[in-house]
């Protein structure tokens, strides 16, 4: 079980590094990336990016 925990922690760190790298590369879209991670709904994505149907 301990090995599994360590494996999961390592995976989490890798995910965090990827997120940080994306944010640094595209600072303007950091809020959009965060929003996508928090809530993956079409209206949320459209609202953040600015694609309004009206």
PDBQT receptor file of N, H, CA, C and O in Angstrom, charges set to zero:
ATOM      1  N   UNK A   1       0.833  -1.212   0.000  1.00  0.00    +0.000 N 
ATOM      2  CA  UNK A   1       0.000   0.000   0.000  1.00  0.00    +0.000 C 
ATOM      3  C   UNK A   1       0.866   1.259   0.000  1.00  0.00    +0.000 C 
ATOM      4  O   UNK A   1       0.525   2.249  -0.648  1.00  0.00    +0.000 OA
ATOM      5  N   UNK A   2       1.970   1.222   0.717  1.00  0.00    +0.000 N 
ATOM      6  H   UNK A   2       2.246   0.418   1.243  1.00  0.00    +0.000 HD
ATOM      7  CA  UNK A   2       2.864   2.384   0.789  1.00  0.00    +0.000 C 
ATOM      8  C   UNK A   2       3.404   2.739  -0.600  1.00  0.00    +0.000 C 
ATOM      9  O   UNK A   2       3.507   3.911  -0.960  1.00  0.00    +0.000 OA
ATOM     10  N   UNK A   3       3.744   1.701  -1.370  1.00  0.00    +0.000 N 
ATOM     11  H   UNK A   3       3.659   0.749  -1.078  1.00  0.00    +0.000 HD
ATOM     12  CA  UNK A   3       4.261   1.957  -2.719  1.00  0.00    +0.000 C 
ATOM     13  C   UNK A   3       3.218   2.685  -3.561  1.00  0.00    +0.000 C 
ATOM     14  O   UNK A   3       3.549   3.597  -4.318  1.00  0.00    +0.000 OA
ATOM     15  N   UNK A   4       1.962   2.279  -3.427  1.00  0.00    +0.000 N 
ATOM     16  H   UNK A   4       1.692   1.538  -2.812  1.00  0.00    +0.000 HD
ATOM     17  CA  UNK A   4       0.884   2.910  -4.189  1.00  0.00    +0.000 C 
ATOM     18  C   UNK A   4       0.752   4.381  -3.812  1.00  0.00    +0.000 C 
ATOM     19  O   UNK A   4       0.569   5.236  -4.678  1.00  0.00    +0.000 OA
ATOM     20  N   UNK A   5       0.846   4.669  -2.515  1.00  0.00    +0.000 N 
ATOM     21  H   UNK A   5       0.995   3.973  -1.812  1.00  0.00    +0.000 HD
ATOM     22  CA  UNK A   5       0.763   6.057  -2.050  1.00  0.00    +0.000 C 
ATOM     23  C   UNK A   5       1.892   6.879  -2.655  1.00  0.00    +0.000 C 
ATOM     24  O   UNK A   5       1.660   7.981  -3.152  1.00  0.00    +0.000 OA
ATOM     25  N   UNK A   6       3.111   6.352  -2.617  1.00  0.00    +0.000 N 
ATOM     26  H   UNK A   6       3.299   5.457  -2.213  1.00  0.00    +0.000 HD
ATOM     27  CA  UNK A   6       4.252   7.081  -3.174  1.00  0.00    +0.000 C 
ATOM     28  C   UNK A   6       4.058   7.298  -4.670  1.00  0.00    +0.000 C 
ATOM     29  O   UNK A   6       4.397   8.356  -5.200  1.00  0.00    +0.000 OA
ATOM     30  N   UNK A   7       3.513   6.293  -5.344  1.00  0.00    +0.000 N 
ATOM     31  H   UNK A   7       3.238   5.434  -4.913  1.00  0.00    +0.000 HD
ATOM     32  CA  UNK A   7       3.291   6.403  -6.782  1.00  0.00    +0.000 C 
ATOM     33  C   UNK A   7       2.278   7.514  -7.072  1.00  0.00    +0.000 C 
ATOM     34  O   UNK A   7       2.465   8.318  -7.985  1.00  0.00    +0.000 OA
ATOM     35  N   UNK A   8       1.203   7.542  -6.278  1.00  0.00    +0.000 N 
ATOM     36  H   UNK A   8       1.051   6.888  -5.537  1.00  0.00    +0.000 HD
ATOM     37  CA  UNK A   8       0.184   8.572  -6.460  1.00  0.00    +0.000 C 
ATOM     38  C   UNK A   8       0.750   9.961  -6.184  1.00  0.00    +0.000 C 
ATOM     39  O   UNK A   8       0.447  10.909  -6.908  1.00  0.00    +0.000 OA
ATOM     40  N   UNK A   9       1.569  10.086  -5.145  1.00  0.00    +0.000 N 
ATOM     41  H   UNK A   9       1.816   9.316  -4.557  1.00  0.00    +0.000 HD
ATOM     42  CA  UNK A   9       2.165  11.384  -4.823  1.00  0.00    +0.000 C 
ATOM     43  C   UNK A   9       3.063  11.849  -5.965  1.00  0.00    +0.000 C 
ATOM     44  O   UNK A   9       3.045  13.020  -6.343  1.00  0.00    +0.000 OA
ATOM     45  N   UNK A  10       3.851  10.918  -6.512  1.00  0.00    +0.000 N 
ATOM     46  H   UNK A  10       3.866   9.967  -6.205  1.00  0.00    +0.000 HD
ATOM     47  CA  UNK A  10       4.741  11.271  -7.623  1.00  0.00    +0.000 C 
ATOM     48  C   UNK A  10       3.922  11.750  -8.812  1.00  0.00    +0.000 C 
ATOM     49  O   UNK A  10       4.283  12.729  -9.466  1.00  0.00    +0.000 OA
ATOM     50  N   UNK A  11       2.813  11.057  -9.095  1.00  0.00    +0.000 N 
ATOM     51  H   UNK A  11       2.520  10.262  -8.563  1.00  0.00    +0.000 HD
ATOM     52  CA  UNK A  11       1.940  11.431 -10.197  1.00  0.00    +0.000 C 
ATOM     53  C   UNK A  11       1.360  12.824  -9.967  1.00  0.00    +0.000 C 
ATOM     54  O   UNK A  11       1.277  13.630 -10.894  1.00  0.00    +0.000 OA
ATOM     55  N   UNK A  12       0.961  13.100  -8.729  1.00  0.00    +0.000 N 
ATOM     56  H   UNK A  12       1.029  12.446  -7.977  1.00  0.00    +0.000 HD
ATOM     57  CA  UNK A  12       0.390  14.404  -8.408  1.00  0.00    +0.000 C 
ATOM     58  C   UNK A  12       1.403  15.521  -8.647  1.00  0.00    +0.000 C 
ATOM     59  O   UNK A  12       1.063  16.577  -9.181  1.00  0.00    +0.000 OA
ATOM     60  N   UNK A  13       2.653  15.275  -8.245  1.00  0.00    +0.000 N 
ATOM     61  H   UNK A  13       2.929  14.417  -7.811  1.00  0.00    +0.000 HD
ATOM     62  CA  UNK A  13       3.687  16.285  -8.451  1.00  0.00    +0.000 C 
ATOM     63  C   UNK A  13       3.890  16.543  -9.943  1.00  0.00    +0.000 C 
ATOM     64  O   UNK A  13       4.064  17.688 -10.361  1.00  0.00    +0.000 OA
ATOM     65  N   UNK A  14       3.868  15.479 -10.741  1.00  0.00    +0.000 N 
ATOM     66  H   UNK A  14       3.727  14.549 -10.401  1.00  0.00    +0.000 HD
ATOM     67  CA  UNK A  14       4.035  15.650 -12.180  1.00  0.00    +0.000 C 
ATOM     68  C   UNK A  14       2.903  16.492 -12.751  1.00  0.00    +0.000 C 
ATOM     69  O   UNK A  14       3.135  17.382 -13.570  1.00  0.00    +0.000 OA
ATOM     70  N   UNK A  15       1.685  16.211 -12.320  1.00  0.00    +0.000 N 
ATOM     71  H   UNK A  15       1.496  15.489 -11.654  1.00  0.00    +0.000 HD
ATOM     72  CA  UNK A  15       0.531  16.980 -12.781  1.00  0.00    +0.000 C 
ATOM     73  C   UNK A  15       0.684  18.455 -12.408  1.00  0.00    +0.000 C 
ATOM     74  O   UNK A  15       0.414  19.338 -13.223  1.00  0.00    +0.000 OA
ATOM     75  N   UNK A  16       1.115  18.714 -11.181  1.00  0.00    +0.000 N 
ATOM     76  H   UNK A  16       1.334  17.997 -10.520  1.00  0.00    +0.000 HD
ATOM     77  CA  UNK A  16       1.294  20.095 -10.724  1.00  0.00    +0.000 C 
ATOM     78  C   UNK A  16       2.351  20.804 -11.559  1.00  0.00    +0.000 C 
ATOM     79  O   UNK A  16       2.177  21.968 -11.918  1.00  0.00    +0.000 OA
ATOM     80  N   UNK A  17       3.453  20.109 -11.872  1.00  0.00    +0.000 N 
ATOM     81  H   UNK A  17       3.594  19.163 -11.580  1.00  0.00    +0.000 HD
ATOM     82  CA  UNK A  17       4.505  20.711 -12.689  1.00  0.00    +0.000 C 
ATOM     83  C   UNK A  17       3.953  21.087 -14.060  1.00  0.00    +0.000 C 
ATOM     84  O   UNK A  17       4.241  22.167 -14.575  1.00  0.00    +0.000 OA
ATOM     85  N   UNK A  18       3.166  20.201 -14.644  1.00  0.00    +0.000 N 
ATOM     86  H   UNK A  18       2.933  19.323 -14.226  1.00  0.00    +0.000 HD
ATOM     87  CA  UNK A  18       2.593  20.484 -15.952  1.00  0.00    +0.000 C 
ATOM     88  C   UNK A  18       1.690  21.710 -15.892  1.00  0.00    +0.000 C 
ATOM     89  O   UNK A  18       1.724  22.555 -16.786  1.00  0.00    +0.000 OA
ATOM     90  N   UNK A  19       0.884  21.805 -14.839  1.00  0.00    +0.000 N 
ATOM     91  H   UNK A  19       0.857  21.118 -14.113  1.00  0.00    +0.000 HD
ATOM     92  CA  UNK A  19      -0.024  22.942 -14.697  1.00  0.00    +0.000 C 
ATOM     93  C   UNK A  19       0.770  24.240 -14.562  1.00  0.00    +0.000 C 
ATOM     94  O   UNK A  19       0.435  25.243 -15.190  1.00  0.00    +0.000 OA
ATOM     95  N   UNK A  20       1.823  24.220 -13.741  1.00  0.00    +0.000 N 
ATOM     96  H   UNK A  20       2.096  23.404 -13.230  1.00  0.00    +0.000 HD
ATOM     97  CA  UNK A  20       2.640  25.411 -13.537  1.00  0.00    +0.000 C 
ATOM     98  C   UNK A  20       3.323  25.813 -14.836  1.00  0.00    +0.000 C 
ATOM     99  O   UNK A  20       3.392  26.999 -15.161  1.00  0.00    +0.000 OA
ATOM    100  N   UNK A  21       3.828  24.833 -15.580  1.00  0.00    +0.000 N 
ATOM    101  H   UNK A  21       3.772  23.870 -15.316  1.00  0.00    +0.000 HD
ATOM    102  CA  UNK A  21       4.498  25.135 -16.840  1.00  0.00    +0.000 C 
ATOM    103  C   UNK A  21       3.527  25.772 -17.828  1.00  0.00    +0.000 C 
ATOM    104  O   UNK A  21       3.876  26.735 -18.510  1.00  0.00    +0.000 OA
ATOM    105  N   UNK A  22       2.315  25.239 -17.907  1.00  0.00    +0.000 N 
ATOM    106  H   UNK A  22       2.032  24.456 -17.353  1.00  0.00    +0.000 HD
ATOM    107  CA  UNK A  22       1.319  25.816 -18.805  1.00  0.00    +0.000 C 
ATOM    108  C   UNK A  22       1.019  27.255 -18.413  1.00  0.00    +0.000 C 
ATOM    109  O   UNK A  22       0.896  28.127 -19.273  1.00  0.00    +0.000 OA
ATOM    110  N   UNK A  23       0.903  27.499 -17.117  1.00  0.00    +0.000 N 
ATOM    111  H   UNK A  23       1.004  26.791 -16.418  1.00  0.00    +0.000 HD
ATOM    112  CA  UNK A  23       0.586  28.839 -16.637  1.00  0.00    +0.000 C 
ATOM    113  C   UNK A  23       1.703  29.818 -16.986  1.00  0.00    +0.000 C 
ATOM    114  O   UNK A  23       1.443  30.953 -17.387  1.00  0.00    +0.000 OA
ATOM    115  N   UNK A  24       2.950  29.368 -16.830  1.00  0.00    +0.000 N 
ATOM    116  H   UNK A  24       3.160  28.446 -16.505  1.00  0.00    +0.000 HD
ATOM    117  CA  UNK A  24       4.082  30.240 -17.121  1.00  0.00    +0.000 C 
ATOM    118  C   UNK A  24       4.174  30.525 -18.614  1.00  0.00    +0.000 C 
ATOM    119  O   UNK A  24       4.484  31.645 -19.021  1.00  0.00    +0.000 OA
ATOM    120  N   UNK A  25       3.903  29.505 -19.431  1.00  0.00    +0.000 N 
ATOM    121  H   UNK A  25       3.651  28.595 -19.100  1.00  0.00    +0.000 HD
ATOM    122  CA  UNK A  25       4.004  29.673 -20.879  1.00  0.00    +0.000 C 
ATOM    123  C   UNK A  25       2.910  30.610 -21.383  1.00  0.00    +0.000 C 
ATOM    124  O   UNK A  25       3.155  31.444 -22.254  1.00  0.00    +0.000 OA
ATOM    125  N   UNK A  26       1.711  30.472 -20.838  1.00  0.00    +0.000 N 
ATOM    126  H   UNK A  26       1.512  29.794 -20.131  1.00  0.00    +0.000 HD
ATOM    127  CA  UNK A  26       0.573  31.253 -21.334  1.00  0.00    +0.000 C 
ATOM    128  C   UNK A  26      -0.106  31.951 -20.158  1.00  0.00    +0.000 C 
ATOM    129  O   UNK A  26      -1.200  31.575 -19.739  1.00  0.00    +0.000 OA
ATOM    130  N   UNK A  27       0.563  32.965 -19.641  1.00  0.00    +0.000 N 
ATOM    131  H   UNK A  27       1.452  33.270 -19.982  1.00  0.00    +0.000 HD
ATOM    132  CA  UNK A  27       0.085  33.656 -18.435  1.00  0.00    +0.000 C 
ATOM    133  C   UNK A  27      -1.323  34.215 -18.625  1.00  0.00    +0.000 C 
ATOM    134  O   UNK A  27      -2.123  34.209 -17.690  1.00  0.00    +0.000 OA
ATOM    135  N   UNK A  28      -1.631  34.701 -19.839  1.00  0.00    +0.000 N 
ATOM    136  H   UNK A  28      -0.980  34.705 -20.599  1.00  0.00    +0.000 HD
ATOM    137  CA  UNK A  28      -2.937  35.313 -20.079  1.00  0.00    +0.000 C 
ATOM    138  C   UNK A  28      -4.074  34.318 -19.891  1.00  0.00    +0.000 C 
ATOM    139  O   UNK A  28      -5.167  34.691 -19.464  1.00  0.00    +0.000 OA
ATOM    140  N   UNK A  29      -3.817  33.050 -20.210  1.00  0.00    +0.000 N 
ATOM    141  H   UNK A  29      -2.929  32.748 -20.557  1.00  0.00    +0.000 HD
ATOM    142  CA  UNK A  29      -4.880  32.047 -20.145  1.00  0.00    +0.000 C 
ATOM    143  C   UNK A  29      -4.875  31.273 -18.837  1.00  0.00    +0.000 C 
ATOM    144  O   UNK A  29      -5.571  30.266 -18.711  1.00  0.00    +0.000 OA
ATOM    145  N   UNK A  30      -4.088  31.737 -17.849  1.00  0.00    +0.000 N 
ATOM    146  H   UNK A  30      -3.523  32.556 -17.952  1.00  0.00    +0.000 HD
ATOM    147  CA  UNK A  30      -4.000  31.003 -16.582  1.00  0.00    +0.000 C 
ATOM    148  C   UNK A  30      -5.382  30.870 -15.929  1.00  0.00    +0.000 C 
ATOM    149  O   UNK A  30      -5.735  29.799 -15.435  1.00  0.00    +0.000 OA
ATOM    150  N   UNK A  31      -6.156  31.947 -15.927  1.00  0.00    +0.000 N 
ATOM    151  H   UNK A  31      -5.869  32.818 -16.328  1.00  0.00    +0.000 HD
ATOM    152  CA  UNK A  31      -7.489  31.895 -15.322  1.00  0.00    +0.000 C 
ATOM    153  C   UNK A  31      -8.373  30.890 -16.052  1.00  0.00    +0.000 C 
ATOM    154  O   UNK A  31      -9.156  30.173 -15.429  1.00  0.00    +0.000 OA
ATOM    155  N   UNK A  32      -8.244  30.842 -17.382  1.00  0.00    +0.000 N 
ATOM    156  H   UNK A  32      -7.608  31.425 -17.888  1.00  0.00    +0.000 HD
ATOM    157  CA  UNK A  32      -9.033  29.889 -18.158  1.00  0.00    +0.000 C 
ATOM    158  C   UNK A  32      -8.650  28.468 -17.803  1.00  0.00    +0.000 C 
ATOM    159  O   UNK A  32      -9.519  27.618 -17.610  1.00  0.00    +0.000 OA
ATOM    160  N   UNK A  33      -7.353  28.203 -17.717  1.00  0.00    +0.000 N 
ATOM    161  H   UNK A  33      -6.647  28.894 -17.874  1.00  0.00    +0.000 HD
ATOM    162  CA  UNK A  33      -6.874  26.861 -17.369  1.00  0.00    +0.000 C 
ATOM    163  C   UNK A  33      -7.374  26.467 -15.990  1.00  0.00    +0.000 C 
ATOM    164  O   UNK A  33      -7.831  25.341 -15.792  1.00  0.00    +0.000 OA
ATOM    165  N   UNK A  34      -7.292  27.388 -15.034  1.00  0.00    +0.000 N 
ATOM    166  H   UNK A  34      -6.921  28.303 -15.195  1.00  0.00    +0.000 HD
ATOM    167  CA  UNK A  34      -7.766  27.115 -13.681  1.00  0.00    +0.000 C 
ATOM    168  C   UNK A  34      -9.265  26.821 -13.699  1.00  0.00    +0.000 C 
ATOM    169  O   UNK A  34      -9.732  25.918 -13.005  1.00  0.00    +0.000 OA
ATOM    170  N   UNK A  35     -10.004  27.574 -14.480  1.00  0.00    +0.000 N 
ATOM    171  H   UNK A  35      -9.624  28.308 -15.043  1.00  0.00    +0.000 HD
ATOM    172  CA  UNK A  35     -11.444  27.378 -14.551  1.00  0.00    +0.000 C 
ATOM    173  C   UNK A  35     -11.775  26.020 -15.154  1.00  0.00    +0.000 C 
ATOM    174  O   UNK A  35     -12.690  25.335 -14.695  1.00  0.00    +0.000 OA
ATOM    175  N   UNK A  36     -11.028  25.633 -16.186  1.00  0.00    +0.000 N 
ATOM    176  H   UNK A  36     -10.285  26.190 -16.559  1.00  0.00    +0.000 HD
ATOM    177  CA  UNK A  36     -11.252  24.331 -16.807  1.00  0.00    +0.000 C 
ATOM    178  C   UNK A  36     -11.010  23.216 -15.807  1.00  0.00    +0.000 C 
ATOM    179  O   UNK A  36     -11.739  22.224 -15.784  1.00  0.00    +0.000 OA
ATOM    180  N   UNK A  37      -9.991  23.377 -14.984  1.00  0.00    +0.000 N 
ATOM    181  H   UNK A  37      -9.398  24.183 -15.002  1.00  0.00    +0.000 HD
ATOM    182  CA  UNK A  37      -9.686  22.357 -13.988  1.00  0.00    +0.000 C 
ATOM    183  C   UNK A  37     -10.757  22.304 -12.906  1.00  0.00    +0.000 C 
ATOM    184  O   UNK A  37     -11.107  21.224 -12.430  1.00  0.00    +0.000 OA
ATOM    185  N   UNK A  38     -11.279  23.464 -12.513  1.00  0.00    +0.000 N 
ATOM    186  H   UNK A  38     -10.995  24.341 -12.899  1.00  0.00    +0.000 HD
ATOM    187  CA  UNK A  38     -12.256  23.509 -11.425  1.00  0.00    +0.000 C 
ATOM    188  C   UNK A  38     -13.618  22.996 -11.884  1.00  0.00    +0.000 C 
ATOM    189  O   UNK A  38     -14.258  22.212 -11.183  1.00  0.00    +0.000 OA
ATOM    190  N   UNK A  39     -14.059  23.437 -13.052  1.00  0.00    +0.000 N 
ATOM    191  H   UNK A  39     -13.539  24.074 -13.621  1.00  0.00    +0.000 HD
ATOM    192  CA  UNK A  39     -15.412  23.102 -13.487  1.00  0.00    +0.000 C 
ATOM    193  C   UNK A  39     -15.433  22.974 -15.001  1.00  0.00    +0.000 C 
ATOM    194  O   UNK A  39     -15.276  23.962 -15.717  1.00  0.00    +0.000 OA
ATOM    195  N   UNK A  40     -15.626  21.754 -15.483  1.00  0.00    +0.000 N 
ATOM    196  H   UNK A  40     -15.753  20.951 -14.900  1.00  0.00    +0.000 HD
ATOM    197  CA  UNK A  40     -15.570  21.524 -16.928  1.00  0.00    +0.000 C 
ATOM    198  C   UNK A  40     -16.973  21.573 -17.524  1.00  0.00    +0.000 C 
ATOM    199  O   UNK A  40     -17.528  20.551 -17.928  1.00  0.00    +0.000 OA
ATOM    200  N   UNK A  41     -17.537  22.783 -17.570  1.00  0.00    +0.000 N 
ATOM    201  H   UNK A  41     -17.086  23.613 -17.242  1.00  0.00    +0.000 HD
ATOM    202  CA  UNK A  41     -18.851  22.961 -18.169  1.00  0.00    +0.000 C 
ATOM    203  C   UNK A  41     -18.734  23.949 -19.316  1.00  0.00    +0.000 C 
ATOM    204  O   UNK A  41     -17.939  24.887 -19.254  1.00  0.00    +0.000 OA
ATOM    205  N   UNK A  42     -19.519  23.745 -20.358  1.00  0.00    +0.000 N 
ATOM    206  H   UNK A  42     -20.165  22.983 -20.408  1.00  0.00    +0.000 HD
ATOM    207  CA  UNK A  42     -19.420  24.567 -21.555  1.00  0.00    +0.000 C 
ATOM    208  C   UNK A  42     -19.661  26.040 -21.262  1.00  0.00    +0.000 C 
ATOM    209  O   UNK A  42     -18.928  26.902 -21.746  1.00  0.00    +0.000 OA
ATOM    210  N   UNK A  43     -20.695  26.329 -20.465  1.00  0.00    +0.000 N 
ATOM    211  H   UNK A  43     -21.290  25.629 -20.072  1.00  0.00    +0.000 HD
ATOM    212  CA  UNK A  43     -20.986  27.744 -20.196  1.00  0.00    +0.000 C 
ATOM    213  C   UNK A  43     -19.843  28.393 -19.441  1.00  0.00    +0.000 C 
ATOM    214  O   UNK A  43     -19.542  29.565 -19.664  1.00  0.00    +0.000 OA
ATOM    215  N   UNK A  44     -19.198  27.644 -18.544  1.00  0.00    +0.000 N 
ATOM    216  H   UNK A  44     -19.443  26.692 -18.362  1.00  0.00    +0.000 HD
ATOM    217  CA  UNK A  44     -18.069  28.191 -17.793  1.00  0.00    +0.000 C 
ATOM    218  C   UNK A  44     -16.919  28.506 -18.749  1.00  0.00    +0.000 C 
ATOM    219  O   UNK A  44     -16.315  29.577 -18.677  1.00  0.00    +0.000 OA
ATOM    220  N   UNK A  45     -16.624  27.561 -19.645  1.00  0.00    +0.000 N 
ATOM    221  H   UNK A  45     -17.115  26.692 -19.704  1.00  0.00    +0.000 HD
ATOM    222  CA  UNK A  45     -15.533  27.750 -20.606  1.00  0.00    +0.000 C 
ATOM    223  C   UNK A  45     -15.832  28.959 -21.492  1.00  0.00    +0.000 C 
ATOM    224  O   UNK A  45     -14.982  29.834 -21.662  1.00  0.00    +0.000 OA
ATOM    225  N   UNK A  46     -17.029  29.006 -22.052  1.00  0.00    +0.000 N 
ATOM    226  H   UNK A  46     -17.719  28.296 -21.914  1.00  0.00    +0.000 HD
ATOM    227  CA  UNK A  46     -17.394  30.100 -22.943  1.00  0.00    +0.000 C 
ATOM    228  C   UNK A  46     -17.333  31.444 -22.239  1.00  0.00    +0.000 C 
ATOM    229  O   UNK A  46     -16.883  32.433 -22.818  1.00  0.00    +0.000 OA
ATOM    230  N   UNK A  47     -17.785  31.485 -20.993  1.00  0.00    +0.000 N 
ATOM    231  H   UNK A  47     -18.151  30.682 -20.523  1.00  0.00    +0.000 HD
ATOM    232  CA  UNK A  47     -17.801  32.728 -20.233  1.00  0.00    +0.000 C 
ATOM    233  C   UNK A  47     -16.382  33.231 -20.003  1.00  0.00    +0.000 C 
ATOM    234  O   UNK A  47     -16.115  34.425 -20.142  1.00  0.00    +0.000 OA
ATOM    235  N   UNK A  48     -15.475  32.331 -19.654  1.00  0.00    +0.000 N 
ATOM    236  H   UNK A  48     -15.692  31.361 -19.541  1.00  0.00    +0.000 HD
ATOM    237  CA  UNK A  48     -14.100  32.732 -19.350  1.00  0.00    +0.000 C 
ATOM    238  C   UNK A  48     -13.376  33.171 -20.613  1.00  0.00    +0.000 C 
ATOM    239  O   UNK A  48     -12.697  34.198 -20.614  1.00  0.00    +0.000 OA
ATOM    240  N   UNK A  49     -13.514  32.399 -21.692  1.00  0.00    +0.000 N 
ATOM    241  H   UNK A  49     -14.065  31.565 -21.692  1.00  0.00    +0.000 HD
ATOM    242  CA  UNK A  49     -12.800  32.722 -22.930  1.00  0.00    +0.000 C 
ATOM    243  C   UNK A  49     -13.406  33.963 -23.584  1.00  0.00    +0.000 C 
ATOM    244  O   UNK A  49     -12.695  34.746 -24.214  1.00  0.00    +0.000 OA
ATOM    245  N   UNK A  50     -14.708  34.137 -23.435  1.00  0.00    +0.000 N 
ATOM    246  H   UNK A  50     -15.285  33.501 -22.924  1.00  0.00    +0.000 HD
ATOM    247  CA  UNK A  50     -15.364  35.324 -23.976  1.00  0.00    +0.000 C 
ATOM    248  C   UNK A  50     -16.167  35.041 -25.228  1.00  0.00    +0.000 C 
ATOM    249  O   UNK A  50     -16.453  35.959 -25.996  1.00  0.00    +0.000 OA
ATOM    250  N   UNK A  51     -16.537  33.785 -25.449  1.00  0.00    +0.000 N 
ATOM    251  H   UNK A  51     -16.304  33.039 -24.825  1.00  0.00    +0.000 HD
ATOM    252  CA  UNK A  51     -17.364  33.457 -26.607  1.00  0.00    +0.000 C 
ATOM    253  C   UNK A  51     -18.830  33.583 -26.218  1.00  0.00    +0.000 C 
ATOM    254  O   UNK A  51     -19.434  32.626 -25.733  1.00  0.00    +0.000 OA
ATOM    255  N   UNK A  52     -19.396  34.755 -26.430  1.00  0.00    +0.000 N 
ATOM    256  H   UNK A  52     -18.905  35.532 -26.824  1.00  0.00    +0.000 HD
ATOM    257  CA  UNK A  52     -20.802  34.962 -26.088  1.00  0.00    +0.000 C 
ATOM    258  C   UNK A  52     -21.661  34.750 -27.330  1.00  0.00    +0.000 C 
ATOM    259  O   UNK A  52     -21.346  35.258 -28.407  1.00  0.00    +0.000 OA
ATOM    260  N   UNK A  53     -22.738  34.005 -27.175  1.00  0.00    +0.000 N 
ATOM    261  H   UNK A  53     -22.994  33.593 -26.300  1.00  0.00    +0.000 HD
ATOM    262  CA  UNK A  53     -23.630  33.742 -28.303  1.00  0.00    +0.000 C 
ATOM    263  C   UNK A  53     -24.407  34.995 -28.690  1.00  0.00    +0.000 C 
ATOM    264  O   UNK A  53     -24.739  35.181 -29.861  1.00  0.00    +0.000 OA
ATOM    265  N   UNK A  54     -24.698  35.855 -27.719  1.00  0.00    +0.000 N 
ATOM    266  H   UNK A  54     -24.428  35.704 -26.768  1.00  0.00    +0.000 HD
ATOM    267  CA  UNK A  54     -25.506  37.054 -27.988  1.00  0.00    +0.000 C 
ATOM    268  C   UNK A  54     -24.792  37.990 -28.940  1.00  0.00    +0.000 C 
ATOM    269  O   UNK A  54     -25.321  39.048 -29.279  1.00  0.00    +0.000 OA
TER     270      UNK A  54
